[in-house]
Amino acid sequence: MDAVSAIGRSRGAGSTQMWISLRVAADVLPLLVNACSAACVSALPSGAEDYVQLPHTGGRVKQPPSDWE
């Protein structure tokens, strides 16, 4: 079983919740992922342009610079 298909397994005690921001049509959506392992987290796609590029746990996350700064 590869890392991506393993994400579909039921969440267990070892699951990790990570946030990613992905573009869907004209919008960017924050998505909460329940990953079963570090391999599943590393298989996640990069974030949308101008958003946090790596999966993160939330809280204080360094944001990309904005155009007006």
Protein Blocks (a to p, Z undefined) as FASTA:
>chain_A
ZZklmmmpccdfkbccddddddehjbccddddddfbfklmmmpccddehiafbdceehjd
dddddfkZZ
